[in-house]
Amino acid sequence: MLTRKALFPLLLTVLHLAFVSGPVAFAQESDSTEAETVVVEEAPAGESENAPIDYADIKWDMGYTINTLIMFVCAVLVLFMQAGFAMVEVGLNSQKNTINILFKNVMDLSLGIVLYLFVGYGLMYGGDTEGSPWFGWSGSMVARDAQMADDGTWATPPTDSDGAPYASNAADFMFQVAFAATAATIVSGAVAGRMKFIAYLCYSIILTGLIYPISGYWKWGGGQLDQWGFQDFAGSVVVHAVGGFAGLAGAIALGPRIGRYTAEGKSVPMPGHNITYAALGVFILWIGWYGFNPGSQLTYDGAVQAEATTYIALTTTLSAAAGAILAMVCSWGKFGKPDITMALNGALAGLVGITANCDRVSEMEALIIGAVAGFLVFAGILALDKLKIDDPVGAFPVHGLCGIWGGLATGIFGDIPDGIASQGEFFFVQLKSTAIICAWAFVTMMVVFYVLKAIGMLRVSPEEEQRGLDITEHGMEAYTLS
């Protein structure tokens, strides 16, 4: 019997022989292969099954598959941003309104999906822009679903500039509906603690079904703003400014929370009940933004596309970091101590500001955009406080002000698109287009909120507000001691 001491040298010898003789064997195999003559017989005429493979078709199929799967993953990331919004809003508000806030986020997403299926998608991608650059209608997704092709795919998938399909219609719908839900849920934090649940549902239906898709059509559906040359890559203006200005309208129509200001007009701090939740929410949103911005590249199936997608992720990251740092520095200088809620909102501000231009600015410009956004969110929160407009989470400074900044920064730093002669002309296009979208969202939602106010549907009673909307609106509490 071999002992361990005898076995070990034997194994080394075998391994040595294997490595030494290995190349010889391969060389012999190579020699014999070179000596052989390969005869290729020509396929008989008329036998189509032996025809050469069309590698162009395979490349198109692979690209279509890759784009569809990555777009779906990005849609999931953007949908998961709803969890981030929920955590931020819950953390920065009173614990007695936790269930109400969570419920609103669930309904934003659920109502948004159904409404976008039946109405929103058809309004946003309305077809012929020559006849109506301000309004279009291409039919609901339900009607498209009835026109299934023989292979089980939707008959009208999205196409690129050459008219070639680049991803499935289902993936495109999932991605687009996630954006619609994002625009709607921004308002939840601005009106927290005092709006009736039924009023919020009415708002959500109108914004997701009409307001957002129509303004989205002006840019992403080929409408008037797109024809002017307006650039908004992933929605600083189209998504975030719309939600931010809708939130501002809601906060103005509702008025401040009870106890937020004294009779003399002095501000009374009403801190959130769980900063841990708020921080977690910001991290979730930051990660979700990698679906939001890089996902808006729409095609990912080549070296150029991969480079562009990852570069977009880089500029997004830089802007978020700069926003958090500047907001922290501003709060430190103003209050003598760094404020984490300002830093958290600063990160979100940087993300919003870069969303319109993440594909067309340099790394240094991304840092500048984020830094300016961080200052704007700090200044905006203080300005709202001076005006006695109660926005518990800073939704308007983050999404409204920084959404505007994102649109304007595109005209300042971004490459000039085709059809525009100068940087000055490009900036003017960005300015007027941004103003039109913001005015559309603000005016229409002011009308909606004041109509609800006039019929007594907007705000809960003072007693209900002081007791908390969890109990008065839903009959339960988020936190119980057992």
C-alpha positions in Angstrom: 0.0 0.0 0.0 1.3 3.5 -0.9 1.8 5.8 2.0 1.0 9.6 1.8 4.7 10.3 1.6 5.2 8.0 -1.3 2.0 9.1 -3.1 2.9 12.8 -3.1 6.1 12.5 -5.3 4.2 10.2 -7.6 1.5 12.8 -8.2 4.0 15.4 -8.9 5.7 13.2 -11.5 2.4 12.5 -13.2 1.5 16.2 -13.4 4.9 17.0 -14.7 4.6 14.5 -17.5 1.1 15.7 -18.4 2.2 19.3 -18.8 5.4 18.4 -20.7 3.7 16.0 -23.1 0.5 18.1 -23.5 1.9 20.6 -26.0 3.4 17.7 -28.0 0.1 16.1 -28.3 -1.6 19.3 -29.3 1.1 20.0 -31.9 0.6 16.6 -33.4 -3.1 17.2 -33.6 -2.5 20.6 -35.2 -0.2 19.0 -37.8 -2.7 16.3 -38.7 -5.4 19.0 -39.1 -3.4 21.0 -41.4 -2.7 18.0 -43.5 -6.3 17.2 -44.1 -8.2 18.7 -47.0 -11.7 19.8 -46.2 -14.1 19.4 -49.1 -17.3 21.4 -49.0 -20.1 20.1 -51.3 -22.3 22.7 -52.9 -25.9 22.5 -51.8 -28.3 21.3 -54.5 -30.2 24.1 -56.2 -33.7 24.6 -54.8 -33.1 23.3 -51.3 -33.8 26.4 -49.2 -33.1 24.6 -46.0 -29.4 24.4 -46.9 -29.2 28.2 -47.7 -26.6 30.2 -45.9 -27.6 31.6 -42.5 -28.5 35.3 -42.6 -26.4 36.6 -39.8 -27.9 40.1 -40.1 -31.3 38.6 -39.0 -29.6 36.9 -36.1 -27.9 40.1 -35.1 -31.3 42.0 -35.2 -33.0 39.2 -33.2 -30.2 39.3 -30.5 -30.3 43.1 -30.3 -34.1 43.0 -30.0 -33.8 40.4 -27.2 -31.1 42.2 -25.3 -32.9 45.6 -25.5 -36.2 44.0 -24.4 -34.7 42.3 -21.4 -32.6 45.2 -20.3 -35.5 47.6 -20.7 -37.6 45.3 -18.5 -35.0 45.3 -15.8 -34.8 49.1 -16.0 -38.6 49.3 -15.7 -38.4 47.2 -12.6 -35.8 49.5 -11.1 -38.0 52.6 -11.8 -41.1 50.8 -10.4 -39.1 50.1 -7.3 -38.5 53.8 -6.9 -42.1 53.9 -5.5 -40.7 52.2 -2.4 -38.1 54.9 -2.1 -40.7 57.6 -2.4 -42.8 55.9 0.2 -39.9 55.6 2.7 -38.8 59.3 2.2 -42.4 60.5 2.7 -43.1 58.3 5.7 -39.8 59.2 7.4 -40.2 62.9 6.9 -43.8 63.1 8.2 -45.6 62.3 11.5 -46.1 58.7 12.4 -49.8 59.2 12.6 -50.0 59.6 8.8 -47.9 56.6 7.9 -50.6 54.3 6.5 -52.2 57.2 4.6 -48.9 57.9 2.8 -48.2 54.3 2.0 -51.7 53.8 0.8 -51.4 56.8 -1.6 -48.2 55.4 -3.0 -49.8 52.0 -3.7 -52.8 53.7 -5.4 -50.5 56.0 -7.4 -48.9 52.9 -9.0 -52.1 50.8 -9.3 -54.3 53.5 -10.7 -51.5 54.7 -12.9 -51.0 51.3 -14.5 -54.6 50.9 -15.4 -55.1 54.5 -16.6 -52.0 54.5 -18.7 -53.1 51.2 -20.3 -56.5 52.6 -21.3 -55.7 56.3 -21.9 -52.3 57.6 -21.1 -50.1 55.6 -23.5 -52.4 56.5 -26.4 -52.3 60.2 -25.5 -48.5 60.3 -25.0 -47.7 58.5 -28.2 -50.4 60.0 -30.4 -49.1 59.3 -33.9 -49.4 62.0 -36.5 -47.8 65.2 -35.2 -48.3 67.1 -38.5 -52.1 67.4 -37.9 -51.9 68.2 -34.1 -48.6 69.1 -32.5 -50.3 69.7 -29.2 -52.6 66.7 -28.9 -52.6 63.2 -30.3 -54.4 59.9 -29.8 -53.2 56.6 -31.1 -55.7 54.3 -29.3 -55.4 52.5 -26.0 -53.1 49.7 -25.3 -56.1 47.5 -24.9 -57.0 48.0 -28.6 -53.4 47.2 -29.6 -53.5 44.1 -27.5 -56.4 42.9 -29.7 -54.2 43.2 -32.7 -51.8 40.5 -31.7 -49.5 39.1 -34.4 -49.5 35.4 -35.3 -46.4 34.8 -33.2 -48.0 36.2 -30.1 -46.2 39.5 -30.0 -47.8 42.9 -30.1 -48.2 44.1 -33.6 -46.7 47.6 -33.1 -43.5 47.5 -31.1 -41.5 50.7 -30.7 -39.1 51.5 -33.5 -35.9 53.5 -33.9 -35.2 56.4 -36.3 -34.8 53.9 -39.2 -38.2 52.3 -38.5 -36.7 49.0 -37.1 -38.2 47.6 -33.9 -35.8 47.8 -31.0 -37.7 46.3 -28.1 -41.1 44.7 -27.3 -44.1 46.8 -26.9 -44.7 45.2 -23.5 -41.3 46.2 -22.2 -41.8 49.7 -23.6 -45.1 50.0 -21.8 -43.7 48.8 -18.5 -40.9 51.3 -18.8 -43.2 54.2 -19.7 -45.9 53.5 -17.1 -43.2 53.5 -14.4 -42.4 57.1 -15.4 -46.0 58.1 -15.3 -46.3 56.6 -11.7 -43.2 58.6 -10.7 -44.7 61.9 -11.8 -47.9 61.2 -9.8 -46.3 60.0 -6.5 -44.1 63.2 -6.2 -47.2 65.1 -5.0 -47.9 62.7 -2.1 -45.2 64.2 0.1 -46.2 67.8 -0.6 -49.8 67.3 0.5 -49.1 64.9 3.4 -51.1 65.1 6.6 -54.1 67.1 5.5 -55.6 65.9 2.2 -58.6 63.6 2.0 -57.8 60.2 0.5 -60.6 60.5 -2.0 -59.3 63.9 -3.2 -55.9 62.4 -3.7 -57.3 59.6 -5.8 -59.1 62.1 -8.0 -55.8 64.0 -8.4 -53.9 60.9 -9.2 -56.4 59.8 -11.9 -56.3 63.2 -13.6 -52.5 63.6 -13.6 -51.7 60.1 -14.8 -54.5 59.8 -17.3 -54.4 63.3 -18.8 -52.0 66.0 -17.5 -48.7 64.0 -17.7 -49.4 62.1 -21.0 -50.4 65.3 -22.8 -47.2 67.2 -21.8 -45.2 64.0 -22.4 -46.6 63.9 -25.9 -45.2 67.4 -26.6 -41.7 66.0 -26.2 -41.5 62.3 -26.3 -44.5 61.7 -28.6 -43.0 64.0 -31.3 -45.2 67.0 -30.5 -44.6 70.7 -30.7 -41.7 71.0 -28.2 -39.9 68.1 -29.8 -40.3 69.8 -33.2 -38.7 73.0 -31.7 -35.7 70.9 -30.7 -36.4 70.7 -26.9 -34.2 68.2 -25.2 -35.1 66.3 -22.0 -33.4 63.0 -22.1 -35.1 61.2 -19.2 -37.5 63.7 -17.7 -36.2 66.5 -15.5 -39.0 68.6 -16.9 -41.4 66.1 -18.5 -41.6 63.9 -15.3 -40.1 65.7 -12.3 -41.1 69.3 -12.9 -44.7 68.2 -13.7 -44.9 66.4 -10.4 -43.2 69.2 -8.6 -45.5 71.9 -9.8 -48.5 69.7 -9.2 -47.3 69.3 -5.7 -46.9 73.1 -5.3 -50.4 73.6 -6.5 -51.7 71.1 -4.0 -49.7 72.7 -1.1 -51.0 76.1 -1.9 -54.7 75.0 -2.3 -54.5 73.1 1.0 -52.7 75.6 3.1 -50.2 74.6 5.9 -50.6 71.9 8.5 -52.2 72.9 11.8 -49.4 74.3 14.0 -46.9 74.8 11.2 -46.9 78.6 11.7 -47.8 80.7 14.7 -50.4 83.5 14.6 -47.5 85.9 14.1 -46.3 83.9 11.1 -43.3 82.4 12.7 -42.3 78.9 11.5 -42.6 76.0 13.8 -40.5 73.0 13.0 -42.4 69.7 12.5 -39.6 67.1 12.1 -40.2 63.7 10.6 -40.6 60.7 12.9 -38.0 58.4 11.3 -34.9 59.7 9.5 -33.7 56.1 9.1 -36.6 55.5 6.7 -35.9 58.7 4.9 -32.3 57.8 4.3 -33.2 54.3 3.2 -35.7 55.8 0.8 -33.1 58.1 -0.8 -30.7 55.2 -1.3 -33.5 53.2 -3.0 -34.3 56.2 -5.2 -30.6 56.6 -6.1 -30.3 53.0 -7.1 -33.6 53.2 -9.0 -32.3 56.2 -11.0 -29.9 53.8 -12.7 -33.0 52.4 -14.4 -34.5 55.9 -14.9 -31.5 57.6 -16.7 -29.4 54.8 -18.2 -32.6 52.9 -19.1 -33.7 55.9 -21.2 -31.0 55.1 -23.7 -33.6 52.5 -24.9 -31.1 50.5 -27.0 -28.1 48.7 -25.3 -27.0 46.0 -27.8 -23.7 47.3 -29.0 -20.4 48.8 -27.9 -21.5 52.3 -28.6 -24.8 51.8 -26.8 -23.0 50.1 -23.8 -20.5 53.0 -23.6 -23.3 55.6 -23.7 -25.4 53.7 -21.1 -22.6 53.5 -18.6 -21.5 57.1 -19.2 -25.1 58.2 -18.4 -24.8 56.2 -15.1 -21.5 58.0 -14.4 -22.9 61.6 -14.9 -25.9 60.6 -12.8 -23.7 59.4 -10.0 -21.5 62.5 -10.0 -24.5 64.9 -10.0 -26.1 63.2 -7.1 -22.9 63.3 -5.0 -22.3 66.9 -5.7 -25.9 67.8 -4.8 -25.6 66.0 -1.4 -22.3 67.7 -0.6 -23.5 71.3 -1.5 -26.7 70.9 0.4 -24.8 69.7 3.4 -22.3 72.6 3.2 -25.2 75.2 2.8 -27.0 73.8 5.8 -23.8 73.7 7.9 -23.1 77.3 7.0 -26.6 78.5 7.7 -27.4 76.6 10.9 -24.0 75.9 12.4 -24.5 72.1 12.1 -25.0 69.8 9.0 -28.6 68.8 8.4 -29.0 65.3 7.1 -32.4 66.0 5.6 -30.9 68.7 3.5 -28.1 66.4 2.4 -30.7 63.7 1.5 -32.8 66.2 -0.5 -29.5 67.5 -2.1 -28.8 64.0 -3.5 -32.3 63.8 -4.9 -31.9 67.3 -6.3 -28.7 66.4 -8.1 -30.4 63.3 -9.6 -33.3 65.4 -10.8 -31.1 68.1 -12.3 -29.0 65.7 -14.3 -31.9 63.7 -15.7 -32.5 66.0 -18.7 -28.9 66.1 -19.8 -27.1 63.1 -18.5 -26.3 61.9 -22.0 -24.7 65.2 -23.3 -22.6 66.8 -20.5 -19.1 66.2 -19.3 -18.1 64.8 -15.9 -17.2 68.3 -14.7 -20.4 69.7 -16.0 -22.3 67.0 -14.2 -20.6 68.0 -10.9 -21.6 71.6 -11.6 -25.2 70.7 -12.4 -25.4 68.7 -9.2 -23.8 71.4 -7.0 -26.2 74.0 -8.3 -29.1 71.7 -7.7 -27.9 71.2 -4.1 -27.9 74.9 -3.6 -31.3 75.3 -5.2 -33.0 72.7 -3.0 -31.6 74.4 0.1 -32.6 77.9 -1.0 -36.0 76.6 -2.2 -36.9 75.0 1.1 -36.1 78.2 3.0 -38.0 80.3 0.4 -41.2 78.2 0.8 -40.9 78.6 4.5 -40.8 82.3 4.1 -43.8 82.2 1.9 -45.6 80.0 4.4 -46.1 77.2 1.8 -46.0 74.0 3.7 -44.2 71.2 1.8 -43.3 68.6 4.4 -40.8 66.7 2.3 -39.5 69.5 0.0 -41.1 68.0 -3.1 -41.3 71.3 -5.0 -37.7 72.4 -4.4 -36.4 68.9 -5.3 -38.5 68.1 -8.3 -40.0 71.5 -9.4 -37.0 73.9 -9.0 -34.4 71.3 -9.9 -36.5 70.0 -12.8 -36.4 73.6 -14.2 -32.7 73.7 -13.6 -32.2 70.4 -15.4 -34.1 71.8 -18.5 -32.1 75.0 -18.5 -28.8 73.4 -17.8 -29.3 71.3 -20.9 -29.4 74.5 -22.9 -26.3 75.9 -21.2 -24.0 72.8 -21.2 -25.6 70.4 -23.7 -24.5 69.8 -27.3 -26.6 71.8 -29.8 -29.1 69.4 -31.5 -29.6 69.4 -35.3 -31.7 72.2 -36.6 -30.6 74.8 -34.0 -28.1 77.3 -35.1 -26.5 78.5 -31.8 -26.2 77.8 -28.1 -28.3 80.9 -27.4 -31.1 79.7 -29.6 -30.9 76.3 -27.9 -31.1 77.8 -24.5 -34.2 79.8 -25.5 -35.9 76.7 -26.8 -35.2 75.0 -23.5 -36.4 78.0 -21.6 -39.8 78.4 -23.4 -40.4 74.7 -23.5 -39.7 74.3 -19.8 -42.0 77.2 -19.0 -44.8 75.8 -21.0 -44.7 72.4 -19.3 -44.4 73.8 -15.8 -47.3 76.3 -16.5 -49.4 73.4 -17.9 -48.9 71.3 -14.8 -49.4 74.1 -12.3 -52.5 75.8 -13.8 -54.4 72.6 -14.6 -53.7 71.1 -11.1 -54.6 74.4 -9.4 -58.0 74.2 -11.2 -58.4 70.6 -10.1 -57.5 71.2 -6.4 -59.6 74.4 -6.1 -62.6 72.6 -7.6 -62.2 69.9 -5.0 -61.9 72.5 -2.4 -65.0 74.3 -3.5 -67.1 71.1 -3.2 -65.6 70.3 0.2 -63.6 67.3 -0.9 -60.0 68.6 -0.5 -59.0 68.9 3.1 -59.9 66.8 6.2 -61.3 68.6 9.3 -59.0 70.1 12.0 -60.1 67.3 14.3 -59.2 64.6 11.8 -55.9 66.2 11.0 -54.9 66.4 14.6 -55.9 62.9 15.4 -54.0 61.6 12.3 -55.2 60.3 8.9 -54.3 56.7 9.7 -57.2 56.5 12.1 -59.6 59.0 10.6 -59.2 58.0 7.0 -58.3 54.3 7.3 -59.3 53.2 10.8 -55.9 51.7 11.7 -52.5 52.6 13.0 -49.1 51.8 11.5 -47.4 51.3 14.9 -49.0 49.3 17.7 -47.6 48.1 21.0 -48.3 44.5 21.8 
